[in-house]
């Protein structure tokens, strides 16, 4: 036993010499994260049931929102397909109801408080108070700061984060009163680390991450059973980030929207507070905590993050 202890001490002393104290801590943090991720997959079961839940999803007529509407409806949830594109929302409603699911489509301009209130009232009248709120609607300009107008910046902030306050004001009080519910914030990996060509987008997503974290803390302090999940994905093949230049694909691949939709539902069922995709993006937490800012900037350059938007085309639509 003593020999094993001495060997372990020698190993850590040597690692400290090579990596330094901060490097050793960072390596330990990454190792702990990997062990946690693997262990969580092994021990957890199916999670909570979705059948009978009432889900209000913004930006639900396309992209990730559409995937979530399909997945939740298939699991027995009543789904409100809230979207600014009512024609597309109606088409999805007809498709899902044709399979025997329970959904309704409502027009919802998330930048307009009156529109959000009307959509919320319709949802409550048709299905009752939503028990799952997914703030998914999002836009991206994909231009440099100097090329982006203030009008576009303001709209990005309204769609990507101010709208969350509107929907939360509509639905959170009833969840708190019932001591039951789930708030899902579709943020982004761009809400964890700033990226060139995405200044307004990053600002909105950093705000969304902060909103979720503070709200989660507030709910826990009040011993509320209302859960929150903050989703921070890398680029997804919805077309929203069409044309982005991807580097280090083995660590940061273009994510498949079907897989992302499935993982988000799993996160809801298991009450995961944060879902980062792919797992390699979690290294952002460690690097930002332990690397000097100039080093972090250098790492971002080497990884190609600041060049990613140089070939951006996009589709100019909601998620």
N, C-alpha and C positions, 0 to 999 in steps of 0.2 A: 504493500500500500504506500509506504514511504517512498519507495523507488518511483512509483507512478506519479506521486505528487511532485517529486523533484523533476521528473521529465516534463510534466505539465508546466512547472515554473520556468524551466529552461526554455521551453517553446514560447511562452508568452514574453519572457525577457528578450528573446531573439526577435520576436515579432515587433516588439516595441522599438528595438534598435533600428529595424528596417523601415517600419511604417511611421514611427513617432507616436506620441500619445493620441493625438487626434485621429491619425490614420487607423490606429488599433481600435479606437472607439467606433469609428465609421465602419470598419470591417465587422466588428461585433454587432453593430446595428443591422447591417445588411444580412448577416447570418441569422440573427434573431428573427428578422422579417421573413426570411425564407422558411425557417422552421415553423413560424406561426402560420404562414400561408399553407404549407403542406399539412400541418397538423389539423388545421381547420377543415380542410377538405376531407380528411380521414374520419374525424369524429362526428361531424354534423349530419343530421338526418335530412328529411324532406322540408322541414320548416313549417311555418304556419300556413293554414289553408287560405286560398284566395276566393273560393266559392262564396258568393253572397256579398262580397265587398263591392263598394261603389267607387269606381275610379274616374276621376276627372283629369284628362290629359290635354295640355295645351300643345298646339302644333302637331296634332295627332293624325293629320291626313296624309303625312308623308314621312319618309326617313325613319329615325328611331321612334318617334311618336307612333307611327303606323305599326311598327313591329310590336311595340308595347301594347297597343290597343288589341292587336291580334292575339298576343300571348295571354294577356289578362282575361280577355273574353273567352278564350278556349279553356281557361281554368275555372270559369264559372262566375267571373266578376261582371257586374253591370258597368258598362263603359260609356262615358260621355266623350265623344270625339269633338273636341273644341279646336276650331281652326279658322283662320281668316279666309281660307278658301273653302266656302261652303259647298261648292260643287264637288270638290274632291272628298270632303267630309261625308257628304251624302252617299257618294259612290262606295266609300269604305263601309258606311253603315249598312247599305243594302247588301254588300258582299258578306259581312259578318252575320247579319240577321238571317240571310239566306241559309246559313249553316246552323241556324237554331240558337244563336247567341243573342244576348240582350244588349243592344247599343242604341244610342241616339246621337245625332249630329247637331251641333250648335255653332252658329257663327260667333267668332270671338276674336276681336282685335285686341290683343293683350296690351297695346299701348294706350287704350282708351278705357278709363275706369267704368264708364257707363256701359260699354260693350261687355266688359268682364262681369259686371253686376247682373246684366240681363242674362248672360249665358249661365251664370251661377243660379239665378232664380229658376230658369228653365230646368236645369239639372235637378234642383231640389224638388220641383213640382213633379217631374217625371219619375225620378228614382229615389228621392230622399237625400239627406245630407251625405256628401261624398266622404268615404272613409280612407281613400287614398287620393292624394293630390300629387300629380307629376307635372312640375314646371319644366317643360321641355322646349317650348318655342324658342328659337334662336336664329340670329342672322350674323353674317360676317361680311365686312367690306373687302378685307384683304389688301388694303392699300397702305402705303406709308403714312405716317402722321401728317406730313405736309401736303399730301395728295388727298387727304380725307377732309371733307367739309364738316363744319360744326353741326349741320343738320343731320348728316349721316352718323356722326358720333353720338348725337343725342338720341337718335332712333335706336342705335345699337344698345345704348344703356337702357332705354325704355323697354325694348323687347327682351333683352337678356337678363335684366335684373329688377328694374322697377316694377315690371309686371308681376314678379313674385310677391311683392308686397300687396298688390291688388288681390291676387288669388288667396293669399294667406289670410287677409282680412275677411274675405268672404267665407272661408271654410274652417280655419283653425279654431275659432271660438267654439263651434259645435263639437269638434274633435276633443277639445279640452274638457268640455262639459260632459261628454260621454266617456272620457278617459280612455279613448281608443282612436287610433288613426295612424296614418303614415304619410309623411311629407317627403317627396323625392325631388331633389334639386339636380337637374342635368347641367352640370358645370363643364369643366374641360381640364385637360392637362395644362392648357394655357392659363388656367386659374391657379397654377402652382408655380409657374416659372414664366417670366416675361419673354416675349419673342418678337423680334423685329418684323414689321409688316402686319402686326396684329395689336397695335397699341390700344385702340379703342376696344377691341374684342377681349384682350387680356384684362383690361381694366374692369370690364363688365363681369368677366368670369372670376377674377379675384374677389370682386364684390359678392358674387353668388356664393363662393366658397365661404367667405366670412359670414355672410348671412346665415348659412346653414350651421356653421360651427357655433355661432353665438346663440342661435335659436335652440340648438341641441342642448347647450349648456343651461339655458334658461328653463327649458322643459324638465331637464334632469333635476335642477335645483328645486323645482316645484313638485318633484316626485310624480310627474305626469307619465302616463303610459303611452303617450303619443310618441312615435318613433320618427327618426329622420334618417335619410340616406343621401349622401352627396356623391354624385357620379362624376368622375374625372377621366374621360377617355381621351386617347390620342386621336389622330385623324381617322375618320370612319368613311367607308366607301358609299356614303349616301349621295355624293355629288356636291355636297356643300363645300368641300375643300378640293374640288376637282383641279388637277394640275399641280398639286403641291409636290415639291421635290423632297423625296424621302431618302435619308441616309441611315446607315446602321440598321437595315431592315430586320436583321436577325434579333435585334433587341426591341426595335420600334416599328413593327409592321403596320401596314394599312389594315385597320380593323374591319371585319365583316359585320355589317349591320344586323344580320340575323343572330350571330353569336353575341353581339353586344346586347341586343334586346333580351336574349335568354339570360345573360348574366345579371342584367338589371333586375329581372323578375326574381332570380335566385337571391339577390341581395335584399330585396323587399321581404321575401319569405323568411330569411334568416336574420332580419333586423340588422344588417351590416351598416354601421354608421358612415363608412366611407368605402367607395368602390373605385379603385384606380386601375385603368386598363391601358396597355399591358402592365404586368407587375413591375417591369423594369422602370417604369415612370416613378415608382416609389423611391428610387434612388435620389430623386429630386429633393425629397425631405432631408435625407442624410447630407447630401452635398451642400445644400443651402445652409444647413446648421453648422457644418464643420469646415467648409472651404472658405478662404478669404474671397471677397467679392470679385477681385480681379481674376482669381483662379477660376471661379464659377463662370465668369464671362468667357474665359479662354476655353473651358470645357464645352460651353454652349457653341462656340465657334467651331471647335474640332468636330463636335457631333453633328454640325450642319443645321442646327435649329434656326439660326438667324438667316439662313439661305433658303429655308423651306418654302417661303412665300414668293420667291423670285419668279417662279413659273406658274403661279396661281391663276386659275381661270374662274372657278366657282360656278354657282348656278343662280346666285342672287335670290334665294328662297329660304323659307324657314326650314329648320331641321325636320 
